[in-house]
């Protein structure tokens, strides 16, 4: 009998934040952002730390995989993550959808 796995929103956001924080080092001419990638085939949402230093190649480091594509849960995780960090969030492969609660476009 299959059950529905409950996702602890705060725990997921904390995990992403801790992993991103370990990679963050305030440096001149360096840009950081978190990429949030919708994977429709695996039914997951992946988080990556994107680091771009001047004169170097861009790096994308995996942070975490959220085992759902449910926008309600993702919106809550993103909200909790935004409280903890001021890094920019870049949403990839979401198409033209709105967040369920705020009704803003996912961008």
N, C-alpha and C positions, 0 to 999 in steps of 0.2 A: 504494500500500500504506500503510495507516494505522498509525502507531506510537503507543505509549503515551508521553505526555509525563511525564517524571519531575519531581517537585516537590522542590526543595531546601527542606526544612522550616525550617532556621535562616535562610536568606536571606529567606524569606517573612515570618517573625516579625520579623527585623531591619527589614525595609522598613515593616511596620505600626508598629513601635515608633518608628522615626525620624520618620515622618509624624505620629504622635500626639504625640510629644514636642515637635515644632515648634508645635503648637496649645495645649499646656499652659502656662498661666501661673498660678502659685499666687496666688489672689485670695480675699479674704474673701467668704463667701456665694456661692460658685460650686461647682457640682457637675460632675464629669467622669466619663464612663464610655465604654466601648467596646461598641457594639452589634454582635453577630455575627448576620447574617441569612442564613438558608437560602433560596435561590431555586430552587425545584424545577423551574421552567420553563426557566431558562437553565442549570441544572445548575452553579451557582456558589455560593460563599459570600462574602458581602460584609461588609466591616468599615467601621463608621462611628464617628466621634468625636462623642459627644453632650455638649453643653455647656449647662448651665442656670444662668444668673445670676439672682440675686434681683431681681425686678421686670422681667425681660426675657423675651422669647420663647425657648423652647428651640431650639437649633440642632443639626442633624445634618450633619456634614461627612464626605463619603466619604474613606476612607483607602486601601482596596485591595480588589481582587476576586481571590479565590482560585479558580482554574479547576477546581474539583472540589467534589463534595459527599461524598466518601469520608470517613467518620467517623474512620477510623484516621489518615489524614493530618491532618485537622482537629484531632484530639486532640493530635497531636504539635506542630502549630503553636501551639495554645493553651497547651500546656505550656511551650514555649520563650518565648512572649509573657509568661506569668505570671512567669517568672524575671526578665524585664527591667522589668516595670511592676507597680505595685500598684493600678492603676485597676480598678474593678469591670467585669466582663464581663456583658452582658445578651444571652441567647440568644433569638432570635425565629424563629418558624416551624419549629421542629424537631420538634414533636409529642412523643409519648411514646417516646423512644428512649434507649438507654444508650450510654455511651462504650464502644468495643470493649475497650480495655485495662483501665481501672479499674472498669468495670461500674457506674459511678455514672450517675444520670439526668442528661441534658443540661439544665441549668438555668442 
